[in-house]
């Protein structure tokens, strides 16, 4: 499957918690001028509502994420 390069480096919010190696969650990402939902995989479990950074695409509609601390508070559209 082709990687979704546009999603890599985007910030999103988990709408369904991830379970680490036990399974994916779901993330809403601002990309391509709108919001899109992807399956979200992480190395460690992350709670619903966590802000995450997309670090890799697994192909169509699935991404790897890490927890992201937006210290500057400038992630567009995440806190509205």
Protein Blocks (a to p, Z undefined) as FASTA:
>chain_A
ZZdfklgopacddfbdcehjnoccdddddeehiacddddddfbdcdehiacddfbdebeh
iacddddddfkopaghklZZ
